Amino acid sequence: MLDTYSRRVVGWSIDSTQTAALVTNALGMAISKRSPESGTIIHSDHGVQFTSWAFTDRARKSGLVPSMGSIGDC
């Protein structure tokens, strides 16, 4: 995960496939490193891992607002 203001990598995870657990782990790392304020927007593409219940639930429970652009924007 990339902080778009500082351009720093704030969360990452490695696996052989792109799964909801992969991005949820990276999100957890980013949250623990940055302690974002409630209402912070987290933008992603429409990949199934980002639209999963696990990822969106983790984001919302942390006060983050999930955002996705139109298809083809990212």
C-alpha positions as CSV (number, residue, x, y, z in Angstrom):
1,M,0.0,0.0,0.0
2,L,1.2,3.4,-0.9
3,D,0.6,6.7,1.0
4,T,-0.3,9.0,-1.8
5,Y,0.8,12.1,0.1
6,S,4.2,10.9,1.2
7,R,4.7,8.3,-1.6
8,R,5.9,5.9,1.0
9,V,5.1,2.2,1.1
10,V,3.1,1.8,4.3
11,G,1.9,-1.8,3.9
12,W,2.8,-4.9,2.0
13,S,2.3,-8.6,1.8
14,I,3.7,-11.4,-0.4
15,D,1.9,-14.5,-1.6
16,S,1.8,-16.6,-4.7
17,T,-1.8,-15.5,-5.5
18,Q,-3.7,-12.3,-5.0
19,T,-6.2,-13.0,-2.3
20,A,-8.4,-11.1,0.1
21,A,-6.1,-12.2,2.9
22,L,-3.1,-10.8,1.1
23,V,-4.5,-7.3,0.8
24,T,-6.1,-7.4,4.2
25,N,-2.7,-8.2,5.8
26,A,-1.2,-5.3,3.9
27,L,-4.0,-3.0,5.0
28,G,-3.5,-4.1,8.6
29,M,0.2,-3.2,8.4
30,A,-0.6,0.2,6.9
31,I,-3.1,0.9,9.7
32,S,-0.7,-0.1,12.4
33,K,2.1,2.0,10.9
34,R,0.1,5.2,10.1
35,S,-2.9,5.2,12.5
36,P,-5.1,6.9,10.0
37,E,-7.8,9.3,11.1
38,S,-11.4,8.2,10.8
39,G,-12.7,9.2,7.3
40,T,-9.4,8.6,5.5
41,I,-10.1,7.4,2.0
42,I,-8.5,4.1,0.8
43,H,-8.6,3.9,-3.0
44,S,-8.2,0.7,-5.0
45,D,-9.2,-0.9,-8.3
46,H,-12.1,-3.3,-8.7
47,G,-10.0,-6.5,-8.1
48,V,-11.9,-9.2,-6.3
49,Q,-9.5,-9.0,-3.4
50,F,-10.4,-5.3,-2.8
51,T,-14.2,-5.9,-3.2
52,S,-14.1,-8.8,-0.7
53,W,-16.1,-8.7,2.5
54,A,-12.9,-9.2,4.6
55,F,-11.1,-6.3,3.1
56,T,-14.0,-3.8,3.1
57,D,-15.0,-4.9,6.6
58,R,-11.4,-4.4,7.9
59,A,-11.2,-1.0,6.3
60,R,-14.6,0.2,7.7
61,K,-13.9,-1.1,11.2
62,S,-10.7,1.0,11.1
63,G,-12.7,4.1,10.1
64,L,-11.5,4.1,6.5
65,V,-13.7,4.9,3.6
66,P,-13.2,2.5,0.7
67,S,-13.2,4.1,-2.8
68,M,-13.0,2.7,-6.3
69,G,-12.9,4.6,-9.5
70,S,-14.7,3.7,-12.7
71,I,-13.5,0.6,-14.5
72,G,-10.3,1.5,-16.4
73,D,-9.3,4.5,-14.2
74,C,-6.6,2.8,-12.0
